[in-house]
Amino acid sequence: MSILARGFKLVRPVLHAMEAEKAHLLTIKALQSAPRLGSPMPRRDSLTQKLFGLTFSNPLGLAPGFDKNAEVPDAMLAQGFGFVEVGTVTPRPQGGNPKPRLFRLREDEAVINRMGFNNEGAAAVARRLDTRRGKAGIVGVNIGANKDSEDRIADYAEGVRWFGPRASYLTVNISSPNTPGLRGLQSREELLRLLEQVNAARHKLPRRLPMFLKIAPDLTEQELADIVACTSKGEVDAVIISNTTLARPTLKSRHAGEQGGLSGKPLFHLSTRQLARFHQLSGGRVPLIGAGGISDADTAWAKIEAGASLIQLYSALVYQGPELVEGILAGLAAKLREHHLINLGEAVGLKSAEWAQG
């Protein structure tokens, strides 16, 4: 267990006694002051994958939302993540929605947020990423549109121009429920327009940059099929399934009625079923990244069997801390041995048909 993980265990009761957003900001400040706390994770060749021209030392990534402004990507890579995604970043700085806007649902091991793409803007994040040029580690940037933008598609193209030279990959986030109207970009006609413009910007970059698309879990079968049709000919390198949900399964917490996107354990089955459905609809032609409700090695393995080549988490860190990372990676390696598989890629989609019916 890393020094950071041991420290988090000690201060977790104090952090959880604080208002959620205040505790999060304090955590970021602590990581900034000690960015390299961590011991090297044992390398497991069975978990290494080469995808999109990148070599992922393991499949577990830190989802966006934790490090919105690229303040601590290297500190989080040091905890054993195979990749870190910062953001969401908009072209102009944005304050986000009124507070309070972040809620822990402890009894459900879940989080509801209505942050609203609060971030310092592209210029500030770009400056931070410039300081880590030449450093090892895969750091992606999740890009979004300003709430008051007159042309949201143009905002995404601007994000490509800002971060194309600086990021390991980009994620086009059109699925946050906290920016009014944003999810409308998932419709077939709007998505085609969006992908045309962001790819036009991407093709002008000096190198080929991997680009992912992040979608919502609250999509019908037809909407999923439309997205498959828009992404199955190389328009994006991968699809991330999924963002937070507006659905409200049975929850115990007093915060269950708060508006915003729900993440954490209650999202697991919905997001994994949608992941498997996408895998089935695309015939496995579109690489997928599974997010939503991962809390241990079993849920991580389920995402892979449902069709994910890579996985991401964030909410589970709130409750379990960074020691969760090593637990999941050790568990995945054990799963491969148990199933007599040599590499994680062999497990991708093994149970997608089963999960798609779930």
DOZATI-325151 format. One record per residue (C-alpha): residue in three letters; x, y, z. Coordinates in steps of 0.2 Angstrom, whole numbers, plus 2048, in hexadecimal, padded with zeros to 3 digits. Last residue first. Layout:
NODE	ALA	X	Y	Z .
...
//
This chain:
NODE	GLY	76D	7D5	7A4 .
NODE	GLN	76B	7D0	792 .
NODE	ALA	77A	7DA	78C .
NODE	TRP	784	7D3	79B .
NODE	GLU	782	7C1	794 .
NODE	ALA	786	7C6	782 .
NODE	SER	795	7D0	788 .
NODE	LYS	79C	7C1	792 .
NODE	LEU	7AD	7BE	78A .
NODE	GLY	7AD	7D0	784 .
NODE	VAL	7BF	7D4	788 .
NODE	ALA	7C7	7C5	791 .
NODE	GLU	7D5	7C2	785 .
NODE	GLY	7DA	7D4	785 .
NODE	LEU	7DF	7D1	798 .
NODE	ASN	7EE	7C6	793 .
NODE	ILE	7F3	7B4	796 .
NODE	LEU	7E2	7AD	79A .
NODE	HIS	7E0	79D	7A5 .
NODE	HIS	7D0	7A3	7AC .
NODE	GLU	7D7	7A3	7BE .
NODE	ARG	7E7	7AA	7B8 .
NODE	LEU	7DE	7B8	7B0 .
NODE	LYS	7D3	7BB	7BF .
NODE	ALA	7E3	7BC	7CA .
NODE	ALA	7EA	7CA	7BF .
NODE	LEU	7D9	7D3	7C1 .
NODE	GLY	7D9	7D1	7D4 .
NODE	ALA	7EB	7D8	7D5 .
NODE	LEU	7E6	7E7	7CB .
NODE	ILE	7D6	7EA	7D4 .
NODE	GLY	7DE	7E9	7E5 .
NODE	GLU	7ED	7F4	7DF .
NODE	VAL	7E1	802	7DA .
NODE	LEU	7D5	801	7EA .
NODE	GLU	7E4	806	7F5 .
NODE	PRO	7E1	817	7EE .
NODE	GLY	7D2	81B	7F9 .
NODE	GLN	7C3	80F	7FD .
NODE	TYR	7B4	81B	7FE .
NODE	VAL	7B8	82A	7F4 .
NODE	LEU	7C3	81F	7E9 .
NODE	ALA	7B3	815	7E4 .
NODE	SER	7AD	825	7DB .
NODE	TYR	7BB	826	7CF .
NODE	LEU	7BD	817	7C3 .
NODE	GLN	7C2	813	7B2 .
NODE	ILE	7C4	803	7A7 .
NODE	LEU	7CD	7FD	798 .
NODE	SER	7C9	7F0	78A .
NODE	ALA	7B7	7F0	78F .
NODE	GLY	7AB	7E3	788 .
NODE	ALA	7A0	7DB	795 .
NODE	GLU	7AE	7D0	79B .
NODE	ILE	7B9	7DF	79E .
NODE	LYS	7AB	7E8	7A8 .
NODE	ALA	7A8	7D8	7B2 .
NODE	TRP	7BB	7D8	7B6 .
NODE	ALA	7BA	7E9	7BD .
NODE	THR	7AB	7E4	7C7 .
NODE	ASP	7B4	7D5	7CF .
NODE	ALA	7C4	7DE	7D2 .
NODE	ASP	7BC	7EB	7DD .
NODE	SER	7B1	7FB	7DC .
NODE	ILE	7AD	7FE	7CA .
NODE	GLY	79C	807	7CA .
NODE	GLY	79D	810	7B9 .
NODE	ALA	7AB	810	7AC .
NODE	GLY	7AF	803	79E .
NODE	ILE	7BA	808	790 .
NODE	LEU	7B5	801	77F .
NODE	PRO	7BE	7FD	76F .
NODE	VAL	7B2	7FE	760 .
NODE	ARG	7B1	7EF	755 .
NODE	GLY	7AA	7E3	762 .
NODE	GLY	79B	7DF	758 .
NODE	SER	796	7F1	759 .
NODE	LEU	785	7EC	760 .
NODE	GLN	78C	7DF	76C .
NODE	HIS	799	7EA	773 .
NODE	PHE	78C	7F8	775 .
NODE	ARG	781	7EC	77E .
NODE	ALA	78F	7E7	789 .
NODE	LEU	793	7F9	78E .
NODE	GLN	781	7FC	791 .
NODE	ARG	77F	7EE	79D .
NODE	THR	78F	7F3	7A6 .
NODE	SER	788	805	7A8 .
NODE	LEU	778	7FF	7AF .
NODE	HIS	77F	7F2	7BA .
NODE	PHE	78D	7FD	7C2 .
NODE	LEU	784	80D	7C4 .
NODE	PRO	77E	809	7D6 .
NODE	LYS	790	806	7DB .
NODE	GLY	796	818	7D7 .
NODE	SER	78F	826	7CD .
NODE	LEU	77F	82F	7CC .
NODE	GLY	77E	83F	7C2 .
NODE	GLY	775	84E	7C8 .
NODE	GLN	766	853	7D2 .
NODE	GLU	765	84E	7E4 .
NODE	GLY	757	842	7E9 .
NODE	ALA	763	834	7EF .
NODE	HIS	76B	840	7FB .
NODE	ARG	763	838	80A .
NODE	SER	76C	828	806 .
NODE	LYS	764	817	803 .
NODE	LEU	762	816	7F1 .
NODE	THR	756	80B	7E5 .
NODE	PRO	75C	80F	7D4 .
NODE	ARG	75B	821	7CE .
NODE	ALA	75F	825	7BC .
NODE	LEU	768	835	7B7 .
NODE	THR	777	82B	7B4 .
NODE	THR	78A	82F	7B5 .
NODE	ASN	795	82C	7A6 .
NODE	SER	797	81B	79E .
NODE	ILE	79D	813	793 .
NODE	ILE	7AD	81A	78B .
NODE	VAL	7AD	818	778 .
NODE	ALA	7BE	815	76F .
NODE	ASP	7C9	81A	761 .
NODE	VAL	7BC	827	75A .
NODE	GLU	7B6	829	748 .
NODE	GLY	7BE	819	743 .
NODE	LYS	7B0	811	73A .
NODE	SER	7A5	80B	749 .
NODE	THR	7A2	81C	751 .
NODE	CYS	793	823	749 .
NODE	ALA	78A	813	746 .
NODE	VAL	78D	80D	758 .
NODE	ILE	786	81E	75E .
NODE	ASP	776	81B	755 .
NODE	ALA	775	809	75C .
NODE	LEU	777	810	76E .
NODE	GLU	769	81C	76A .
NODE	GLN	75E	80E	763 .
NODE	GLU	761	803	773 .
NODE	THR	75C	812	77E .
NODE	LEU	769	81C	787 .
NODE	ASP	76B	821	799 .
NODE	PRO	77D	81A	79C .
NODE	ALA	784	82A	794 .
NODE	ILE	792	82B	787 .
NODE	LYS	7A4	82F	787 .
NODE	LEU	7AD	830	776 .
NODE	PHE	7C0	82C	775 .
NODE	MET	7CD	834	76B .
NODE	PRO	7DF	82D	767 .
NODE	LEU	7EB	83A	760 .
NODE	ARG	7F4	838	750 .
NODE	ARG	802	844	74F .
NODE	PRO	804	856	749 .
NODE	LEU	7F2	85A	74C .
NODE	LYS	7E8	860	73D .
NODE	HIS	7DE	84F	73C .
NODE	ARG	7D8	852	74E .
NODE	ALA	7D0	863	749 .
NODE	ALA	7C6	85A	73B .
NODE	ASN	7C3	84C	746 .
NODE	VAL	7BB	858	753 .
NODE	GLN	7B0	85F	745 .
NODE	GLU	7AA	84F	73D .
NODE	LEU	7A7	847	74E .
NODE	LEU	79C	855	754 .
NODE	ARG	791	856	744 .
NODE	LEU	78F	843	745 .
NODE	LEU	78B	844	757 .
NODE	GLU	77D	851	753 .
NODE	GLU	775	846	746 .
NODE	ARG	776	836	750 .
NODE	SER	770	83D	761 .
NODE	GLN	77E	83D	76E .
NODE	LEU	780	850	76D .
NODE	GLY	76F	852	775 .
NODE	ARG	779	84D	785 .
NODE	LEU	77F	85E	787 .
NODE	GLY	76E	866	788 .
NODE	PRO	770	86D	799 .
NODE	THR	781	86A	7A0 .
NODE	ASN	780	85F	7B0 .
NODE	PRO	77B	84E	7A7 .
NODE	SER	78C	84C	7A0 .
NODE	SER	78C	841	791 .
NODE	ILE	795	84B	783 .
NODE	ASN	7A6	848	789 .
NODE	VAL	7B3	847	77B .
NODE	THR	7C2	83E	783 .
NODE	LEU	7D3	842	77D .
NODE	TYR	7E3	838	77D .
NODE	SER	7F5	839	783 .
NODE	ALA	7F2	84C	785 .
NODE	ARG	7FD	85B	781 .
NODE	PRO	7FD	85E	76E .
NODE	GLY	7EB	859	76C .
NODE	PHE	7E6	863	77B .
NODE	TRP	7E2	874	775 .
NODE	ARG	7DD	870	763 .
NODE	VAL	7D2	862	769 .
NODE	GLY	7CA	86D	776 .
NODE	GLU	7C7	87A	768 .
NODE	ALA	7BE	86C	75E .
NODE	TYR	7B3	868	76E .
NODE	ASP	7AF	87B	770 .
NODE	ALA	7AA	87C	75D .
NODE	ILE	79D	86E	761 .
NODE	ARG	796	878	76F .
NODE	ASP	792	887	764 .
NODE	GLU	78A	896	76D .
NODE	SER	793	890	77D .
NODE	ASP	78B	895	78E .
NODE	LYS	78E	884	796 .
NODE	ASN	79F	883	78F .
NODE	ALA	7A3	873	786 .
NODE	GLY	7AD	864	78B .
NODE	ILE	7BD	85B	78A .
NODE	ASN	7C4	84C	794 .
NODE	VAL	7D7	84C	793 .
NODE	GLY	7E2	83D	793 .
NODE	VAL	7F2	83A	79D .
NODE	ILE	7FC	82A	799 .
NODE	GLY	80C	829	7A4 .
NODE	ALA	81E	82E	7A1 .
NODE	LYS	823	840	7A2 .
NODE	GLY	82A	848	792 .
NODE	ARG	81E	857	794 .
NODE	ARG	818	858	7A6 .
NODE	THR	819	86B	7A7 .
NODE	ASP	80F	86D	797 .
NODE	LEU	800	864	79F .
NODE	ARG	7FF	872	7AC .
NODE	ARG	7FF	880	79F .
NODE	ALA	7F2	876	795 .
NODE	VAL	7E6	875	7A4 .
NODE	ALA	7E7	888	7A7 .
NODE	ALA	7E4	88C	794 .
NODE	ALA	7D6	880	793 .
NODE	GLY	7CB	886	7A1 .
NODE	GLU	7CC	887	7B4 .
NODE	ASN	7BF	87A	7B6 .
NODE	ASN	7AC	877	7BC .
NODE	PHE	7A4	86C	7AF .
NODE	GLY	793	86D	7B7 .
NODE	MET	796	866	7C8 .
NODE	ARG	785	85D	7CA .
NODE	ASN	78C	84E	7D3 .
NODE	ILE	784	83F	7DC .
NODE	VAL	790	833	7E3 .
NODE	ALA	78E	820	7E8 .
NODE	GLU	793	814	7F5 .
NODE	ASP	781	811	7F8 .
NODE	GLU	781	815	80B .
NODE	ARG	78E	822	809 .
NODE	LEU	784	82C	7FC .
NODE	ARG	791	83A	7FA .
NODE	PHE	78B	84A	7F2 .
NODE	LEU	793	857	7E7 .
NODE	ARG	78A	867	7E1 .
NODE	PRO	788	871	7F0 .
NODE	LYS	78B	87D	7E8 .
NODE	PRO	785	886	7D9 .
NODE	ASN	789	87F	7C8 .
NODE	GLY	79A	880	7BF .
NODE	GLY	7A7	88E	7C0 .
NODE	GLN	7AD	88D	7AF .
NODE	PRO	7BD	892	7A7 .
NODE	ARG	7BD	893	794 .
NODE	PRO	7C1	885	788 .
NODE	THR	7B9	878	793 .
NODE	VAL	7C2	86A	79C .
NODE	THR	7BA	85B	7A4 .
NODE	GLY	7C7	858	7AA .
NODE	VAL	7D6	84C	7AC .
NODE	GLU	7D7	839	7A7 .
NODE	VAL	7E4	82F	7AF .
NODE	PHE	7EC	81F	7A8 .
NODE	GLY	7F2	80E	7AF .
NODE	PHE	7EE	813	7C0 .
NODE	GLY	7FB	80D	7CD .
NODE	GLN	7FB	81A	7DA .
NODE	ALA	80A	823	7D2 .
NODE	LEU	7FE	827	7C3 .
NODE	MET	7F3	831	7D0 .
NODE	ALA	802	83C	7D5 .
NODE	ASP	806	83E	7C3 .
NODE	PRO	7F5	845	7BF .
NODE	VAL	7F4	851	7CD .
NODE	GLU	7EF	862	7C7 .
NODE	ALA	7E8	85E	7B7 .
NODE	ASN	7D9	86A	7B9 .
NODE	LYS	7CA	85E	7BC .
NODE	ASP	7D4	851	7C6 .
NODE	PHE	7C7	846	7CD .
NODE	GLY	7BA	84A	7C1 .
NODE	PRO	7C1	83F	7B3 .
NODE	ALA	7C3	82C	7B5 .
NODE	LEU	7D3	825	7BC .
NODE	GLY	7D8	817	7B1 .
NODE	LEU	7DA	804	7B4 .
NODE	PRO	7E0	7FA	7A5 .
NODE	ASN	7F2	7F7	7AA .
NODE	SER	803	7FC	7A3 .
NODE	PHE	7F9	804	795 .
NODE	THR	804	806	785 .
NODE	LEU	7FD	813	779 .
NODE	GLY	7FB	811	766 .
NODE	PHE	7E8	810	768 .
NODE	LEU	7EA	801	773 .
NODE	LYS	7F9	7F7	779 .
NODE	GLN	7F4	7ED	789 .
NODE	THR	7FD	7E9	799 .
NODE	LEU	7F3	7DF	7A5 .
NODE	SER	7FC	7CE	7A2 .
NODE	ASP	80C	7D7	7A3 .
NODE	ARG	80A	7DA	7B6 .
NODE	ARG	815	7E8	7BC .
NODE	PRO	816	7E9	7CF .
NODE	MET	810	7FA	7D4 .
NODE	PRO	81D	807	7D8 .
NODE	SER	81C	80F	7E9 .
NODE	GLY	811	81F	7EC .
NODE	LEU	813	831	7F1 .
NODE	ARG	819	83A	7E2 .
NODE	PRO	80E	849	7E2 .
NODE	ALA	810	84E	7F4 .
NODE	SER	80A	860	7F5 .
NODE	GLN	7FF	85F	7E6 .
NODE	LEU	7F7	84F	7ED .
NODE	ALA	7F2	858	7FD .
NODE	LYS	7EB	866	7F3 .
NODE	ILE	7E0	85A	7E9 .
NODE	THR	7DA	851	7F9 .
NODE	LEU	7D5	862	800 .
NODE	LEU	7CB	866	7F0 .
NODE	HIS	7C2	855	7F2 .
NODE	ALA	7BE	858	804 .
NODE	LYS	7B7	869	800 .
NODE	GLU	7AC	862	7F3 .
NODE	ALA	7A5	854	7FE .
NODE	GLU	7A1	85F	80E .
NODE	MET	7AD	859	81B .
NODE	ALA	7AA	84A	827 .
NODE	HIS	7AF	83E	819 .
NODE	LEU	7C0	847	818 .
NODE	VAL	7C3	844	82B .
NODE	PRO	7BE	832	82B .
NODE	ARG	7C9	82F	81B .
NODE	VAL	7D9	837	824 .
NODE	LEU	7E1	827	82A .
NODE	LYS	7DC	81C	81B .
NODE	PHE	7E2	82A	80F .
NODE	GLY	7F3	82B	817 .
NODE	ARG	7F5	818	815 .
NODE	ALA	7F0	81A	802 .
NODE	LEU	7FC	829	800 .
NODE	ILE	80A	81F	808 .
NODE	SER	807	811	7FB .
NODE	MET	800	800	800 .
//
